Amino acid sequence: MKVRFWGTRGSIPTPGPSTVRYGGNTACVEVRDSSGSLLILDAGTGLRELGLALMNGGGPRPFSVDLLLSHLHWDHIQGIPFFRPAFDPKTSLRIRGPKQSRALRELLGLGMDDPFFPVDLDDLPARLEVGELHDGSEEHIGHFLVKAASLFHPAPALAFRLEADGRSLVYATDTEDPFSGRPNPVVALSMGADTLIHDAQFTENDFKPTWGHSTISSAIDVAVKANVKRLVLYHHDPDRTDDALDRIAVEAQKQTDERAKGIEVVVAREGMELTI
């Protein structure tokens, strides 16, 4: 699998001189299998950049896109109205997300209804399908086997395990499960994974209980318990500067090495590409 990060920030976009290297766009990750099949994880503001890349020759047409939403907070869906391929009538766009108290399509449409946006969700030219996933879901989406697990977060949220080409990737953003007092579903979901992308919004010093996020240390703990090969620290706090993330990269690898040898630790940055 090939993975590219288009948005790494949490909560709100943070463009500016202090976030140039790691990026200011919110959550969006592109995943492709060996055939080039495209699956997108979350639709934060990074989705706009990904859409532009697709339009400029980043894949065969017509576009066939599977988009998995971890949950519906603004920083994970703001890119949908600005995803350029959605305005191509030949595009097939399939959006899946966690089951809500109301229909997922209805809730996604609220943010695009007048007067909040000039184009309604149902007026997008693309062939659009919207479906729901739930805790324990396991199904083939495109060329990927996708397994889902519910997360401890202030809104219904899911983590995903993707398997293709004999490789595995886990995406677990917006999880406060290490502090829930219950068995952490991300550990079970991540067992033996090649790469774990994990929420790491807080440090021990600025952790905010009930906000729905993990600390860097707790992300490391999950990676060690699950015996993953690579940990990607993700969903950076909007106040976290590039220089602070440089320091975190060094300290996190050191802390991990003290617990378990052989786990690579990477701090997610926009434009970063990984091979799994």
PyMOL commands that set and color helices and strands:
alter all, ss='L'
color gray80, all
select helices_A, chain A and resi 17-19+46-55+74-76+80-82+84-87+104-110+121-123+177-179+185-190+216-226+242-259
alter helices_A, ss='H'
color red, helices_A
select strands_A, chain A and resi 2-7+28-32+38-41+64-68+92-98+127-133+138-141+144-150+158-164+167-172+195-199+230-234+264-267+273-275
alter strands_A, ss='S'
color yellow, strands_A
deselect
rebuild
show_as cartoon
